[in-house]
């Protein structure tokens, strides 16, 4: 079975190739956001996770260290 190319795949690949910064991904349920982010990024924070949300809100500098 081959991996299915999702909308965000190329967008995130291009973003990470050009920039070393956070990408905020949002969209409708069950379109592959989490799968794509985990495959393309080195670190993953989930806004729905209370600990991750606190880290994001506390200071932007902390997100870069995660």
CHARMM-style PDB file with segment names, atoms N, HN, CA, C and O in Angstrom:
ATOM      1  N   UNK     1       0.849  -1.188   0.000  1.00  0.00      PROA
ATOM      2  CA  UNK     1       0.000   0.000   0.000  1.00  0.00      PROA
ATOM      3  C   UNK     1       0.885   1.238   0.000  1.00  0.00      PROA
ATOM      4  O   UNK     1       1.801   1.333   0.817  1.00  0.00      PROA
ATOM      5  N   UNK     2       0.637   2.182  -0.888  1.00  0.00      PROA
ATOM      6  HN  UNK     2      -0.107   2.106  -1.551  1.00  0.00      PROA
ATOM      7  CA  UNK     2       1.424   3.397  -0.966  1.00  0.00      PROA
ATOM      8  C   UNK     2       0.806   4.477  -0.089  1.00  0.00      PROA
ATOM      9  O   UNK     2      -0.402   4.503   0.143  1.00  0.00      PROA
ATOM     10  N   UNK     3       1.670   5.364   0.392  1.00  0.00      PROA
ATOM     11  HN  UNK     3       2.652   5.342   0.204  1.00  0.00      PROA
ATOM     12  CA  UNK     3       1.193   6.457   1.234  1.00  0.00      PROA
ATOM     13  C   UNK     3       0.365   7.425   0.389  1.00  0.00      PROA
ATOM     14  O   UNK     3       0.697   7.704  -0.763  1.00  0.00      PROA
ATOM     15  N   UNK     4      -0.677   7.913   0.959  1.00  0.00      PROA
ATOM     16  HN  UNK     4      -0.946   7.686   1.895  1.00  0.00      PROA
ATOM     17  CA  UNK     4      -1.565   8.837   0.267  1.00  0.00      PROA
ATOM     18  C   UNK     4      -1.049  10.264   0.449  1.00  0.00      PROA
ATOM     19  O   UNK     4      -0.823  10.700   1.578  1.00  0.00      PROA
ATOM     20  N   UNK     5      -0.864  10.987  -0.642  1.00  0.00      PROA
ATOM     21  HN  UNK     5      -1.048  10.633  -1.559  1.00  0.00      PROA
ATOM     22  CA  UNK     5      -0.402  12.361  -0.581  1.00  0.00      PROA
ATOM     23  C   UNK     5      -1.536  13.243  -0.085  1.00  0.00      PROA
ATOM     24  O   UNK     5      -2.632  13.243  -0.645  1.00  0.00      PROA
ATOM     25  N   UNK     6      -1.260  13.985   0.960  1.00  0.00      PROA
ATOM     26  HN  UNK     6      -0.369  13.985   1.415  1.00  0.00      PROA
ATOM     27  CA  UNK     6      -2.271  14.862   1.533  1.00  0.00      PROA
ATOM     28  C   UNK     6      -1.972  16.305   1.150  1.00  0.00      PROA
ATOM     29  O   UNK     6      -0.856  16.639   0.753  1.00  0.00      PROA
ATOM     30  N   UNK     7      -2.974  17.143   1.273  1.00  0.00      PROA
ATOM     31  HN  UNK     7      -3.881  16.872   1.596  1.00  0.00      PROA
ATOM     32  CA  UNK     7      -2.866  18.551   0.914  1.00  0.00      PROA
ATOM     33  C   UNK     7      -1.683  19.228   1.605  1.00  0.00      PROA
ATOM     34  O   UNK     7      -0.937  19.977   0.974  1.00  0.00      PROA
ATOM     35  N   UNK     8      -1.515  18.966   2.892  1.00  0.00      PROA
ATOM     36  HN  UNK     8      -2.121  18.358   3.405  1.00  0.00      PROA
ATOM     37  CA  UNK     8      -0.495  19.663   3.662  1.00  0.00      PROA
ATOM     38  C   UNK     8       0.923  19.126   3.424  1.00  0.00      PROA
ATOM     39  O   UNK     8       1.892  19.791   3.789  1.00  0.00      PROA
ATOM     40  N   UNK     9       1.063  17.965   2.835  1.00  0.00      PROA
ATOM     41  HN  UNK     9       0.275  17.424   2.539  1.00  0.00      PROA
ATOM     42  CA  UNK     9       2.395  17.366   2.647  1.00  0.00      PROA
ATOM     43  C   UNK     9       3.356  18.313   1.946  1.00  0.00      PROA
ATOM     44  O   UNK     9       4.412  18.641   2.486  1.00  0.00      PROA
ATOM     45  N   UNK    10       3.003  18.745   0.770  1.00  0.00      PROA
ATOM     46  HN  UNK    10       2.145  18.479   0.331  1.00  0.00      PROA
ATOM     47  CA  UNK    10       3.903  19.620  -0.006  1.00  0.00      PROA
ATOM     48  C   UNK    10       4.037  20.993   0.623  1.00  0.00      PROA
ATOM     49  O   UNK    10       5.116  21.585   0.583  1.00  0.00      PROA
ATOM     50  N   UNK    11       2.977  21.505   1.195  1.00  0.00      PROA
ATOM     51  HN  UNK    11       2.101  21.024   1.227  1.00  0.00      PROA
ATOM     52  CA  UNK    11       3.025  22.821   1.838  1.00  0.00      PROA
ATOM     53  C   UNK    11       4.036  22.801   2.978  1.00  0.00      PROA
ATOM     54  O   UNK    11       4.864  23.705   3.088  1.00  0.00      PROA
ATOM     55  N   UNK    12       3.974  21.775   3.829  1.00  0.00      PROA
ATOM     56  HN  UNK    12       3.301  21.041   3.740  1.00  0.00      PROA
ATOM     57  CA  UNK    12       4.904  21.695   4.958  1.00  0.00      PROA
ATOM     58  C   UNK    12       6.329  21.369   4.508  1.00  0.00      PROA
ATOM     59  O   UNK    12       7.287  21.899   5.071  1.00  0.00      PROA
ATOM     60  N   UNK    13       6.478  20.512   3.513  1.00  0.00      PROA
ATOM     61  HN  UNK    13       5.700  20.082   3.056  1.00  0.00      PROA
ATOM     62  CA  UNK    13       7.810  20.210   2.995  1.00  0.00      PROA
ATOM     63  C   UNK    13       8.475  21.486   2.490  1.00  0.00      PROA
ATOM     64  O   UNK    13       9.644  21.739   2.782  1.00  0.00      PROA
ATOM     65  N   UNK    14       7.738  22.281   1.739  1.00  0.00      PROA
ATOM     66  HN  UNK    14       6.788  22.075   1.502  1.00  0.00      PROA
ATOM     67  CA  UNK    14       8.275  23.537   1.222  1.00  0.00      PROA
ATOM     68  C   UNK    14       8.591  24.504   2.355  1.00  0.00      PROA
ATOM     69  O   UNK    14       9.642  25.145   2.353  1.00  0.00      PROA
ATOM     70  N   UNK    15       7.694  24.609   3.314  1.00  0.00      PROA
ATOM     71  HN  UNK    15       6.840  24.089   3.315  1.00  0.00      PROA
ATOM     72  CA  UNK    15       7.893  25.523   4.449  1.00  0.00      PROA
ATOM     73  C   UNK    15       9.165  25.168   5.221  1.00  0.00      PROA
ATOM     74  O   UNK    15       9.995  26.038   5.487  1.00  0.00      PROA
ATOM     75  N   UNK    16       9.317  23.896   5.579  1.00  0.00      PROA
ATOM     76  HN  UNK    16       8.644  23.190   5.363  1.00  0.00      PROA
ATOM     77  CA  UNK    16      10.478  23.482   6.371  1.00  0.00      PROA
ATOM     78  C   UNK    16      11.773  23.544   5.567  1.00  0.00      PROA
ATOM     79  O   UNK    16      12.842  23.713   6.152  1.00  0.00      PROA
ATOM     80  N   UNK    17      11.707  23.412   4.256  1.00  0.00      PROA
ATOM     81  HN  UNK    17      10.838  23.274   3.781  1.00  0.00      PROA
ATOM     82  CA  UNK    17      12.901  23.538   3.416  1.00  0.00      PROA
ATOM     83  C   UNK    17      13.391  24.985   3.380  1.00  0.00      PROA
ATOM     84  O   UNK    17      14.591  25.234   3.265  1.00  0.00      PROA
ATOM     85  N   UNK    18      12.465  25.935   3.480  1.00  0.00      PROA
ATOM     86  HN  UNK    18      11.490  25.733   3.574  1.00  0.00      PROA
ATOM     87  CA  UNK    18      12.821  27.354   3.400  1.00  0.00      PROA
ATOM     88  C   UNK    18      13.064  28.005   4.756  1.00  0.00      PROA
ATOM     89  O   UNK    18      13.889  28.912   4.870  1.00  0.00      PROA
ATOM     90  N   UNK    19      12.361  27.554   5.768  1.00  0.00      PROA
ATOM     91  HN  UNK    19      11.691  26.817   5.674  1.00  0.00      PROA
ATOM     92  CA  UNK    19      12.371  28.239   7.067  1.00  0.00      PROA
ATOM     93  C   UNK    19      12.596  27.248   8.199  1.00  0.00      PROA
ATOM     94  O   UNK    19      12.187  26.090   8.124  1.00  0.00      PROA
ATOM     95  N   UNK    20      13.244  27.719   9.230  1.00  0.00      PROA
ATOM     96  HN  UNK    20      13.577  28.660   9.290  1.00  0.00      PROA
ATOM     97  CA  UNK    20      13.362  26.921  10.453  1.00  0.00      PROA
ATOM     98  C   UNK    20      12.469  27.570  11.499  1.00  0.00      PROA
ATOM     99  O   UNK    20      12.939  28.247  12.414  1.00  0.00      PROA
ATOM    100  N   UNK    21      11.189  27.349  11.342  1.00  0.00      PROA
ATOM    101  HN  UNK    21      10.808  26.799  10.598  1.00  0.00      PROA
ATOM    102  CA  UNK    21      10.238  27.946  12.257  1.00  0.00      PROA
ATOM    103  C   UNK    21       8.993  27.081  12.358  1.00  0.00      PROA
ATOM    104  O   UNK    21       8.808  26.123  11.608  1.00  0.00      PROA
ATOM    105  N   UNK    22       8.158  27.445  13.295  1.00  0.00      PROA
ATOM    106  HN  UNK    22       8.308  28.223  13.905  1.00  0.00      PROA
ATOM    107  CA  UNK    22       6.942  26.701  13.562  1.00  0.00      PROA
ATOM    108  C   UNK    22       5.942  26.869  12.426  1.00  0.00      PROA
ATOM    109  O   UNK    22       5.872  27.928  11.801  1.00  0.00      PROA
ATOM    110  N   UNK    23       5.187  25.845  12.169  1.00  0.00      PROA
ATOM    111  HN  UNK    23       5.244  24.985  12.676  1.00  0.00      PROA
ATOM    112  CA  UNK    23       4.068  25.907  11.231  1.00  0.00      PROA
ATOM    113  C   UNK    23       2.799  25.591  12.015  1.00  0.00      PROA
ATOM    114  O   UNK    23       2.726  24.568  12.695  1.00  0.00      PROA
ATOM    115  N   UNK    24       1.824  26.444  11.925  1.00  0.00      PROA
ATOM    116  HN  UNK    24       1.883  27.275  11.373  1.00  0.00      PROA
ATOM    117  CA  UNK    24       0.547  26.243  12.603  1.00  0.00      PROA
ATOM    118  C   UNK    24      -0.408  25.653  11.585  1.00  0.00      PROA
ATOM    119  O   UNK    24      -0.720  26.304  10.588  1.00  0.00      PROA
ATOM    120  N   UNK    25      -0.876  24.442  11.811  1.00  0.00      PROA
ATOM    121  HN  UNK    25      -0.622  23.913  12.620  1.00  0.00      PROA
ATOM    122  CA  UNK    25      -1.738  23.746  10.854  1.00  0.00      PROA
ATOM    123  C   UNK    25      -3.118  23.576  11.473  1.00  0.00      PROA
ATOM    124  O   UNK    25      -3.253  23.056  12.580  1.00  0.00      PROA
ATOM    125  N   UNK    26      -4.139  24.020  10.750  1.00  0.00      PROA
ATOM    126  HN  UNK    26      -4.029  24.443   9.851  1.00  0.00      PROA
ATOM    127  CA  UNK    26      -5.522  23.836  11.214  1.00  0.00      PROA
ATOM    128  C   UNK    26      -6.382  23.450  10.024  1.00  0.00      PROA
ATOM    129  O   UNK    26      -5.995  23.645   8.872  1.00  0.00      PROA
ATOM    130  N   UNK    27      -7.535  22.910  10.313  1.00  0.00      PROA
ATOM    131  HN  UNK    27      -7.849  22.752  11.249  1.00  0.00      PROA
ATOM    132  CA  UNK    27      -8.437  22.520   9.235  1.00  0.00      PROA
ATOM    133  C   UNK    27      -9.491  21.569   9.745  1.00  0.00      PROA
ATOM    134  O   UNK    27      -9.554  21.289  10.942  1.00  0.00      PROA
ATOM    135  N   UNK    28     -10.323  21.069   8.843  1.00  0.00      PROA
ATOM    136  HN  UNK    28     -10.271  21.297   7.870  1.00  0.00      PROA
ATOM    137  CA  UNK    28     -11.412  20.173   9.239  1.00  0.00      PROA
ATOM    138  C   UNK    28     -10.889  18.855   9.816  1.00  0.00      PROA
ATOM    139  O   UNK    28      -9.725  18.495   9.636  1.00  0.00      PROA
ATOM    140  N   UNK    29     -11.755  18.170  10.492  1.00  0.00      PROA
ATOM    141  HN  UNK    29     -12.700  18.463  10.638  1.00  0.00      PROA
ATOM    142  CA  UNK    29     -11.401  16.894  11.114  1.00  0.00      PROA
ATOM    143  C   UNK    29     -11.091  15.835  10.069  1.00  0.00      PROA
ATOM    144  O   UNK    29     -11.658  15.817   8.976  1.00  0.00      PROA
ATOM    145  N   UNK    30     -10.178  14.958  10.440  1.00  0.00      PROA
ATOM    146  HN  UNK    30      -9.718  14.972  11.328  1.00  0.00      PROA
ATOM    147  CA  UNK    30      -9.872  13.733   9.698  1.00  0.00      PROA
ATOM    148  C   UNK    30      -9.435  13.957   8.249  1.00  0.00      PROA
ATOM    149  O   UNK    30      -9.856  13.237   7.343  1.00  0.00      PROA
ATOM    150  N   UNK    31      -8.580  14.973   8.045  1.00  0.00      PROA
ATOM    151  HN  UNK    31      -8.238  15.557   8.781  1.00  0.00      PROA
ATOM    152  CA  UNK    31      -8.013  15.177   6.702  1.00  0.00      PROA
ATOM    153  C   UNK    31      -6.518  14.857   6.672  1.00  0.00      PROA
ATOM    154  O   UNK    31      -5.875  14.998   5.632  1.00  0.00      PROA
ATOM    155  N   UNK    32      -5.958  14.424   7.819  1.00  0.00      PROA
ATOM    156  HN  UNK    32      -6.480  14.309   8.664  1.00  0.00      PROA
ATOM    157  CA  UNK    32      -4.563  14.010   7.850  1.00  0.00      PROA
ATOM    158  C   UNK    32      -3.592  15.021   8.420  1.00  0.00      PROA
ATOM    159  O   UNK    32      -2.388  14.890   8.203  1.00  0.00      PROA
ATOM    160  N   UNK    33      -4.070  16.029   9.143  1.00  0.00      PROA
ATOM    161  HN  UNK    33      -5.049  16.135   9.319  1.00  0.00      PROA
ATOM    162  CA  UNK    33      -3.182  17.053   9.707  1.00  0.00      PROA
ATOM    163  C   UNK    33      -2.164  16.448  10.667  1.00  0.00      PROA
ATOM    164  O   UNK    33      -0.967  16.712  10.545  1.00  0.00      PROA
ATOM    165  N   UNK    34      -2.617  15.654  11.602  1.00  0.00      PROA
ATOM    166  HN  UNK    34      -3.589  15.440  11.701  1.00  0.00      PROA
ATOM    167  CA  UNK    34      -1.725  15.067  12.594  1.00  0.00      PROA
ATOM    168  C   UNK    34      -0.729  14.119  11.945  1.00  0.00      PROA
ATOM    169  O   UNK    34       0.462  14.175  12.252  1.00  0.00      PROA
ATOM    170  N   UNK    35      -1.183  13.265  11.070  1.00  0.00      PROA
ATOM    171  HN  UNK    35      -2.151  13.219  10.821  1.00  0.00      PROA
ATOM    172  CA  UNK    35      -0.295  12.317  10.387  1.00  0.00      PROA
ATOM    173  C   UNK    35       0.782  13.052   9.607  1.00  0.00      PROA
ATOM    174  O   UNK    35       1.961  12.710   9.693  1.00  0.00      PROA
ATOM    175  N   UNK    36       0.380  14.056   8.851  1.00  0.00      PROA
ATOM    176  HN  UNK    36      -0.578  14.334   8.781  1.00  0.00      PROA
ATOM    177  CA  UNK    36       1.336  14.819   8.050  1.00  0.00      PROA
ATOM    178  C   UNK    36       2.339  15.544   8.937  1.00  0.00      PROA
ATOM    179  O   UNK    36       3.539  15.506   8.664  1.00  0.00      PROA
ATOM    180  N   UNK    37       1.876  16.194   9.979  1.00  0.00      PROA
ATOM    181  HN  UNK    37       0.901  16.224  10.200  1.00  0.00      PROA
ATOM    182  CA  UNK    37       2.782  16.946  10.862  1.00  0.00      PROA
ATOM    183  C   UNK    37       3.790  16.026  11.535  1.00  0.00      PROA
ATOM    184  O   UNK    37       4.964  16.374  11.659  1.00  0.00      PROA
ATOM    185  N   UNK    38       3.349  14.877  11.961  1.00  0.00      PROA
ATOM    186  HN  UNK    38       2.395  14.594  11.861  1.00  0.00      PROA
ATOM    187  CA  UNK    38       4.270  13.938  12.602  1.00  0.00      PROA
ATOM    188  C   UNK    38       5.289  13.376  11.620  1.00  0.00      PROA
ATOM    189  O   UNK    38       6.415  13.068  12.010  1.00  0.00      PROA
ATOM    190  N   UNK    39       4.908  13.237  10.344  1.00  0.00      PROA
ATOM    191  HN  UNK    39       3.993  13.487  10.027  1.00  0.00      PROA
ATOM    192  CA  UNK    39       5.830  12.715   9.337  1.00  0.00      PROA
ATOM    193  C   UNK    39       6.803  13.787   8.857  1.00  0.00      PROA
ATOM    194  O   UNK    39       7.964  13.481   8.582  1.00  0.00      PROA
ATOM    195  N   UNK    40       6.352  15.035   8.751  1.00  0.00      PROA
ATOM    196  HN  UNK    40       5.409  15.283   8.975  1.00  0.00      PROA
ATOM    197  CA  UNK    40       7.165  16.092   8.158  1.00  0.00      PROA
ATOM    198  C   UNK    40       8.002  16.855   9.174  1.00  0.00      PROA
ATOM    199  O   UNK    40       9.106  17.295   8.853  1.00  0.00      PROA
ATOM    200  N   UNK    41       7.508  17.016  10.372  1.00  0.00      PROA
ATOM    201  HN  UNK    41       6.611  16.658  10.632  1.00  0.00      PROA
ATOM    202  CA  UNK    41       8.206  17.828  11.372  1.00  0.00      PROA
ATOM    203  C   UNK    41       9.068  17.005  12.294  1.00  0.00      PROA
ATOM    204  O   UNK    41       8.930  15.785  12.383  1.00  0.00      PROA
ATOM    205  N   UNK    42       9.964  17.693  12.982  1.00  0.00      PROA
ATOM    206  HN  UNK    42      10.077  18.684  12.910  1.00  0.00      PROA
ATOM    207  CA  UNK    42      10.810  17.003  13.956  1.00  0.00      PROA
ATOM    208  C   UNK    42      10.184  17.022  15.343  1.00  0.00      PROA
ATOM    209  O   UNK    42      10.432  16.125  16.150  1.00  0.00      PROA
ATOM    210  N   UNK    43       9.382  18.028  15.622  1.00  0.00      PROA
ATOM    211  HN  UNK    43       9.180  18.756  14.967  1.00  0.00      PROA
ATOM    212  CA  UNK    43       8.684  18.141  16.897  1.00  0.00      PROA
ATOM    213  C   UNK    43       7.217  18.408  16.614  1.00  0.00      PROA
ATOM    214  O   UNK    43       6.872  19.019  15.603  1.00  0.00      PROA
ATOM    215  N   UNK    44       6.366  17.950  17.503  1.00  0.00      PROA
ATOM    216  HN  UNK    44       6.647  17.454  18.324  1.00  0.00      PROA
ATOM    217  CA  UNK    44       4.929  18.083  17.279  1.00  0.00      PROA
ATOM    218  C   UNK    44       4.263  18.495  18.577  1.00  0.00      PROA
ATOM    219  O   UNK    44       4.395  17.812  19.592  1.00  0.00      PROA
ATOM    220  N   UNK    45       3.546  19.614  18.547  1.00  0.00      PROA
ATOM    221  HN  UNK    45       3.439  20.169  17.722  1.00  0.00      PROA
ATOM    222  CA  UNK    45       2.747  20.063  19.677  1.00  0.00      PROA
ATOM    223  C   UNK    45       1.293  20.088  19.232  1.00  0.00      PROA
ATOM    224  O   UNK    45       0.985  20.529  18.125  1.00  0.00      PROA
ATOM    225  N   UNK    46       0.404  19.617  20.092  1.00  0.00      PROA
ATOM    226  HN  UNK    46       0.655  19.258  20.991  1.00  0.00      PROA
ATOM    227  CA  UNK    46      -1.007  19.510  19.768  1.00  0.00      PROA
ATOM    228  C   UNK    46      -1.784  20.496  20.639  1.00  0.00      PROA
ATOM    229  O   UNK    46      -1.765  20.384  21.864  1.00  0.00      PROA
ATOM    230  N   UNK    47      -2.463  21.456  20.020  1.00  0.00      PROA
ATOM    231  HN  UNK    47      -2.478  21.547  19.024  1.00  0.00      PROA
ATOM    232  CA  UNK    47      -3.229  22.466  20.749  1.00  0.00      PROA
ATOM    233  C   UNK    47      -4.301  21.825  21.629  1.00  0.00      PROA
ATOM    234  O   UNK    47      -4.677  22.405  22.648  1.00  0.00      PROA
ATOM    235  N   UNK    48      -4.797  20.657  21.267  1.00  0.00      PROA
ATOM    236  HN  UNK    48      -4.492  20.186  20.440  1.00  0.00      PROA
ATOM    237  CA  UNK    48      -5.825  19.978  22.069  1.00  0.00      PROA
ATOM    238  C   UNK    48      -5.251  19.320  23.320  1.00  0.00      PROA
ATOM    239  O   UNK    48      -6.006  18.935  24.213  1.00  0.00      PROA
ATOM    240  N   UNK    49      -3.932  19.186  23.399  1.00  0.00      PROA
ATOM    241  HN  UNK    49      -3.319  19.499  22.674  1.00  0.00      PROA
ATOM    242  CA  UNK    49      -3.269  18.633  24.575  1.00  0.00      PROA
ATOM    243  C   UNK    49      -3.015  19.779  25.554  1.00  0.00      PROA
ATOM    244  O   UNK    49      -2.356  20.757  25.203  1.00  0.00      PROA
ATOM    245  N   UNK    50      -3.531  19.668  26.772  1.00  0.00      PROA
ATOM    246  HN  UNK    50      -4.067  18.873  27.058  1.00  0.00      PROA
ATOM    247  CA  UNK    50      -3.445  20.766  27.742  1.00  0.00      PROA
ATOM    248  C   UNK    50      -2.000  21.158  28.057  1.00  0.00      PROA
ATOM    249  O   UNK    50      -1.703  22.348  28.171  1.00  0.00      PROA
ATOM    250  N   UNK    51      -1.098  20.188  28.199  1.00  0.00      PROA
ATOM    251  HN  UNK    51      -1.338  19.222  28.106  1.00  0.00      PROA
ATOM    252  CA  UNK    51       0.310  20.513  28.474  1.00  0.00      PROA
ATOM    253  C   UNK    51       0.945  21.251  27.304  1.00  0.00      PROA
ATOM    254  O   UNK    51       1.672  22.223  27.505  1.00  0.00      PROA
ATOM    255  N   UNK    52       0.676  20.797  26.090  1.00  0.00      PROA
ATOM    256  HN  UNK    52       0.086  20.007  25.927  1.00  0.00      PROA
ATOM    257  CA  UNK    52       1.203  21.474  24.907  1.00  0.00      PROA
ATOM    258  C   UNK    52       0.645  22.886  24.796  1.00  0.00      PROA
ATOM    259  O   UNK    52       1.378  23.824  24.485  1.00  0.00      PROA
ATOM    260  N   UNK    53      -0.650  23.039  25.049  1.00  0.00      PROA
ATOM    261  HN  UNK    53      -1.246  22.277  25.302  1.00  0.00      PROA
ATOM    262  CA  UNK    53      -1.291  24.348  24.962  1.00  0.00      PROA
ATOM    263  C   UNK    53      -0.683  25.323  25.968  1.00  0.00      PROA
ATOM    264  O   UNK    53      -0.451  26.486  25.641  1.00  0.00      PROA
ATOM    265  N   UNK    54      -0.420  24.850  27.200  1.00  0.00      PROA
ATOM    266  HN  UNK    54      -0.609  23.905  27.466  1.00  0.00      PROA
ATOM    267  CA  UNK    54       0.220  25.706  28.202  1.00  0.00      PROA
ATOM    268  C   UNK    54       1.612  26.139  27.744  1.00  0.00      PROA
ATOM    269  O   UNK    54       1.998  27.295  27.921  1.00  0.00      PROA
ATOM    270  N   UNK    55       2.360  25.209  27.159  1.00  0.00      PROA
ATOM    271  HN  UNK    55       2.046  24.270  27.016  1.00  0.00      PROA
ATOM    272  CA  UNK    55       3.693  25.521  26.664  1.00  0.00      PROA
ATOM    273  C   UNK    55       3.627  26.574  25.553  1.00  0.00      PROA
ATOM    274  O   UNK    55       4.430  27.506  25.532  1.00  0.00      PROA
ATOM    275  N   UNK    56       2.687  26.427  24.648  1.00  0.00      PROA
ATOM    276  HN  UNK    56       2.035  25.669  24.665  1.00  0.00      PROA
ATOM    277  CA  UNK    56       2.533  27.385  23.552  1.00  0.00      PROA
ATOM    278  C   UNK    56       2.157  28.762  24.101  1.00  0.00      PROA
ATOM    279  O   UNK    56       2.707  29.773  23.663  1.00  0.00      PROA
ATOM    280  N   UNK    57       1.235  28.808  25.045  1.00  0.00      PROA
ATOM    281  HN  UNK    57       0.788  27.987  25.401  1.00  0.00      PROA
ATOM    282  CA  UNK    57       0.753  30.082  25.582  1.00  0.00      PROA
ATOM    283  C   UNK    57       1.772  30.756  26.503  1.00  0.00      PROA
ATOM    284  O   UNK    57       1.822  31.984  26.588  1.00  0.00      PROA
ATOM    285  N   UNK    58       2.569  29.961  27.180  1.00  0.00      PROA
ATOM    286  HN  UNK    58       2.529  28.964  27.111  1.00  0.00      PROA
ATOM    287  CA  UNK    58       3.496  30.523  28.162  1.00  0.00      PROA
ATOM    288  C   UNK    58       4.461  31.501  27.516  1.00  0.00      PROA
ATOM    289  O   UNK    58       4.563  32.657  27.927  1.00  0.00      PROA
ATOM    290  N   UNK    59       5.154  31.035  26.519  1.00  0.00      PROA
ATOM    291  HN  UNK    59       5.072  30.096  26.185  1.00  0.00      PROA
ATOM    292  CA  UNK    59       6.109  31.903  25.800  1.00  0.00      PROA
ATOM    293  C   UNK    59       6.437  31.247  24.468  1.00  0.00      PROA
ATOM    294  O   UNK    59       6.649  30.037  24.393  1.00  0.00      PROA
ATOM    295  N   UNK    60       6.473  32.033  23.454  1.00  0.00      PROA
ATOM    296  HN  UNK    60       6.301  33.016  23.515  1.00  0.00      PROA
ATOM    297  CA  UNK    60       6.826  31.518  22.136  1.00  0.00      PROA
ATOM    298  C   UNK    60       8.219  30.920  22.137  1.00  0.00      PROA
ATOM    299  O   UNK    60       8.474  29.948  21.425  1.00  0.00      PROA
ATOM    300  N   UNK    61       9.119  31.480  22.918  1.00  0.00      PROA
ATOM    301  HN  UNK    61       8.912  32.269  23.496  1.00  0.00      PROA
ATOM    302  CA  UNK    61      10.491  30.960  22.994  1.00  0.00      PROA
ATOM    303  C   UNK    61      10.540  29.530  23.472  1.00  0.00      PROA
ATOM    304  O   UNK    61      11.416  28.775  23.050  1.00  0.00      PROA
ATOM    305  N   UNK    62       9.631  29.135  24.337  1.00  0.00      PROA
ATOM    306  HN  UNK    62       8.920  29.748  24.680  1.00  0.00      PROA
ATOM    307  CA  UNK    62       9.602  27.758  24.832  1.00  0.00      PROA
ATOM    308  C   UNK    62       9.221  26.771  23.747  1.00  0.00      PROA
ATOM    309  O   UNK    62       9.666  25.623  23.764  1.00  0.00      PROA
ATOM    310  N   UNK    63       8.408  27.205  22.812  1.00  0.00      PROA
ATOM    311  HN  UNK    63       8.047  28.138  22.798  1.00  0.00      PROA
ATOM    312  CA  UNK    63       7.970  26.311  21.735  1.00  0.00      PROA
ATOM    313  C   UNK    63       9.169  25.900  20.909  1.00  0.00      PROA
ATOM    314  O   UNK    63       9.262  24.741  20.504  1.00  0.00      PROA
ATOM    315  N   UNK    64      10.089  26.809  20.645  1.00  0.00      PROA
ATOM    316  HN  UNK    64      10.014  27.751  20.974  1.00  0.00      PROA
ATOM    317  CA  UNK    64      11.276  26.507  19.848  1.00  0.00      PROA
ATOM    318  C   UNK    64      12.161  25.484  20.546  1.00  0.00      PROA
ATOM    319  O   UNK    64      12.912  24.771  19.881  1.00  0.00      PROA
ATOM    320  N   UNK    65      12.090  25.399  21.856  1.00  0.00      PROA
ATOM    321  HN  UNK    65      11.480  25.979  22.396  1.00  0.00      PROA
ATOM    322  CA  UNK    65      12.927  24.471  22.614  1.00  0.00      PROA
ATOM    323  C   UNK    65      12.309  23.083  22.731  1.00  0.00      PROA
ATOM    324  O   UNK    65      12.993  22.128  23.099  1.00  0.00      PROA
ATOM    325  N   UNK    66      11.014  22.964  22.421  1.00  0.00      PROA
ATOM    326  HN  UNK    66      10.458  23.740  22.122  1.00  0.00      PROA
ATOM    327  CA  UNK    66      10.309  21.688  22.594  1.00  0.00      PROA
ATOM    328  C   UNK    66      10.823  20.614  21.660  1.00  0.00      PROA
ATOM    329  OT1 UNK    66      10.330  19.486  21.685  1.00  0.00      PROA
TER     330      UNK     66
END
